[in-house]
Amino acid sequence: MAGNRKTGIFYGWVMVAAASIILSLQWGCIDTYGIFLTELCRDFDWTRTAVSGAYSLFAIISCLVGVVAGRLNDRYGPRLILMISIIVMGIGYALMSTFDALWQLYIFYGVIVAIGASFGWVPAISTVSRWFTRKRGMALGATEAGIGIGSFIMPPLAQFLIIKFGWRASYLILAGLLFIVGLPATRLMRLNPSEKGLYPDGIKETTESKRNSNLISDTADFTLRQAIRTKQFWLLFALYTIAALPFGVLIHLKAYMISFGISEMTAATTIGISSGAFAVGALVISKLSDRIGRKVPLFISLLAMAVMMLWLIKAREPWEFYLFSIISGFSWGGTVLFPAIIADWFGMKFHGSIYGVIDIGWGVGGGIAPLLAGYIFDITGDYELAIVIAVISFFLAMGLSLVIKPPHIQK
């Protein structure tokens, strides 16, 4: 399976498959939070702000710890780090079946599940980036498509389990899935092609794609210290932060839909469809970016998401929400370009560390957004203002995507 023979399968694609399985499980579980949100609010009589706060804490901590996870992955490799990720996250979900107080929700989900997730995302993405150069966009797209597949299956599954067994047993079942499926996949991971006697893309002499030359810096590898001294690093950090702000609306999408009389199962299915569309979008957009560069596909993705957020303001019927989910989910696939851009710009030697720091931006935006959306609902009785803020955020991100350009450093 993993040799230099032309007829063999390049082991990098095994890495893509393993990373995709791990991320599909983890983020499939994470994307069920909006499904459980209405159940917790109803059972404990908590406000949406209070329940959203646990997810906001999750987003912030997972991205902060992601910096550490990225550096540990660069040093110790993905097998150990991803095994820790699955074990800690599984324990967190098992504990979620037992809590009875708000502070426990914040500890079990906002801290324990967050730490587990943080040891998964950055190491998996950074490791796959190391195995490819010419097909890096496609490989990352295929890896992150796993998230879409997992999130396509898990929200409807979680809603079904809640209806059949209740939310406590449902959390326990999710924990079991993480252990049973996730742990074996971690054993396939390797940090560098050299560990298997291979080269990136399976080719001895490979260079960055000429078609992406507008994104590639004039140096092979930035250190973290060199990267953070560039203006481009902070522009990319700002873009990542702003692009995460609309995510708060998606966390509350089930609650938003059922307020118009949509059934809970239909709402959960709609969320799943959005994630399935993301999987397709991640593959198509990333493959396109290998051919024409990253900037144009990223800009078009952000534009499409802004338009669909405007559509969401007026959506009331199931078919309108289905259309929103298909187009916005596909367009959200453009977010897979961020780790590819980081690899193009700053090189691979310290990719985990650099990506880990930039991923804090997603934690900031993704942390603020659900809490803000919940607060807006609690004081106004609807989510319209939260959706308007999401639209503005997408337009700001579009503007930044037009002005970003690769850094230059003296060799």
Secondary structure by P-SEA (a helix, b strand, c coil): ccccccccccaaaaaaaaaaaaaaaaaaaaaccccaaaaaaaaccccaaaaaaaaaaaaaaaaaaaaaaaaaaaccccaaaaaaaaaaaaaaaaaaaccccaaaaaaacccaaaaaaaacaaaaaaaaaaacccaaaaaaaaaaaaaaaaaaccaaaaaaaaacccaaaaaaaaaaaaaaccaaaaaacccccccccccccccccccccccccccccccccccaaaaaacaaaaaaaaaaaaaacaaaaaaaaaaaaacccccaaaaaaaaaaaaaaaaaaaaaaaaaaacccccaaaaaaaaaaaaaaaaaaacccaaaaaaaaaaaaaaaccccaaaaaaaacccccaaaaaaaaaaaaaaaaaaaaaaaaaaaaaacccaaaaaaaaaaaaaaaaaaaacbbbbbbcc
